[in-house]
């Protein structure tokens, strides 16, 4: 801990992924929620080119007038690979920054997408011997990759939507309009969603309603990730549920579920609908029967365990009706570092479940420290 007796938390944000801006917004909310009497926060920004910096005090961490935030300048720092270093090394001198800043108790990597949510920074933190919030290397990597998420969840008996995986989608082969066989097209039907396999926040996703749109949709997804997933549209309500690690090593706990409802004129929940437009309505909690709520919560905890998650996760579903009129719950994806923006569903679901935003970040930090065998702040 720092000389003040507070836990020093490095909140890492930005990053090299297409979700850079949303990570900045999430970090702003997390920093604001960390009690300054218990925590000493060290904001650490990662620029789009991969530079680590202690951002300028004027760094904007919110969407203002439709403008997305971005990490630019600041004091250069680096993560120390030797566990004895305990954190960050300042690479250039700056007034008011001392060696004590290099000592970090726990890292809160509020990073979404590649180089943040995909196991890469988790591996770096493991090598550095630093406790961190969220899932480890394997769960982060597997949950980030839609192909392997589907495989692991299917092996646990959790239903998946029909899909096809296109590898090396950036090559000329997948730009051809006949990239999918006639059998695949008939099985998937229209519309389909063409997605980068390893991305989030609906970046690079296209809703294809005519097969003539398919080559361009693949190119859009492949610009984000060379592996592309083509998913059949799954009819049903869009339901989400938050999961937290159980207290004192107990079973994971699920929040009350929430529902995302698109306003008329909005075809699907894309990036603009999520963050820039007033295009959706949220029911927190969702208007579900007690039986449906229990089914979503149970499936969420099963998905969390199947993916070997730690700390937290958000599990997204489609809730529809099966051929015999029964409820049909299909897992869409698992997010190991869900959004923490002011409108994000994860903190809102937990608030509806009786866990405030400050309590939520407290639990996440405490869980990270407990995994490392270190005491939580009092």
Secondary structure, 3 states (H helix, E strand, C coil): CCCCCCEEEEEEEECCCCCHHHHHHHHHHHHHHCCCCCEEEEEEEECCCCCEEEECCCCCCCCECCECCCCCCEEEEEECCCHHHCEEEECCCCCCCCHHHHECCEEEECCCCCCCCCCHHHHHHHHHCCEECCCCHHHHHHHHCHHHHHHHHHHCCCCCCCEEEECCCCCHHHHCCCCCCHHHHHHHCCCEEEEECCCCCCCCCEEECCHHHHHHHHHHHHCCCCCEEEEECCCCEEEEEEEECCHHHCCCEECCCEEEEECCCCCCCCHHHHHCCCCEEEEECCCCCHHHHHHHHHHHHHHHHHCCCCCEEEEEEEEEECCCCCEEEEEEEEECCCCCCCCCHHHHHHHHCCCCHHHHHHHHHHHHHHHCCCCCCC
